Amino acid sequence: MTACIKGAKGQNYEPILTWYNMLCDNVFILADLLYFEQKQLAASATQTFAKVMAALGCGFYSYSLDVTNVTF
């Protein structure tokens, strides 16, 4: 999560941007996985959803405007 905010070593945000772009390309797969977890493991699904959203949302706090934009 710190890498999303401050960038990789030397304030390199390219790996973070690549990661977010990959997530955008596969957002439907991620949604399916969260849906199936809700169906099969309802007791832990809320906690899993919160962790996924926290991991994705850290881009909103990034020092890089590009990372913040791609987080939307």
N, C-alpha and C positions, 0 to 999 in steps of 0.2 A: 504494500500500500504506500509505503514511503516513496518508492520509485515512481508511482503515479503522480505524486505531489512534487517531488524534487527532481525527478528524472533519474536515469541511470548514472553511472560514474561520469563525472564531467558535465552534468546537466544535459545528457543525451536523452532526448525524448523519442527518438525514432523507434526503439523497441516497444515503447508504451503505445505509440500511435499504431504500430503494426498489430499489437495485441488487441486494441480496441477495434480496429478495422476487421480483424478476423472474427471478433465477437459479433460485430454488425452483420457480417456475412453469414453467420451461423446462429442468429438470434432465435430462429424457429426451432432449431434443435435444442437450444437451451430451454426454451419455453416448454417443449415436449418433455424434457427430462424433469423439469420442475412439476409439470402436470402429473407425470407418472409417479413421482415421489409422493405427491399429495394423495393419489389413489392407493398406493401400496403401503406407505409409511406415514400415515396421517399424523401420528404423534410427534414425529420429528420434522415434518414438512415446513412448519412455520419457522422453526429455527434455521433450517437450511435456506429458505427463501431470504430471511433476514441477512444471513452471511453472504449470499450471492449478491444481494443488493448493496451491501456495504462494500464488497470488493469492487463492484462496478461503479458505485457512486463516488469513490475516492478521487476520480478524475475531475469532479466538480471543484476540488480544492487545489488543483494543480497550479503551479506557477507558470505553466505553458498555456497560452491561449488556445493553441491548436489542440491540445489534449482536452481542455475544457469544452471546446466546440464539438469534438468528436464524441464526447460523453453524452451529449444530447442525443 
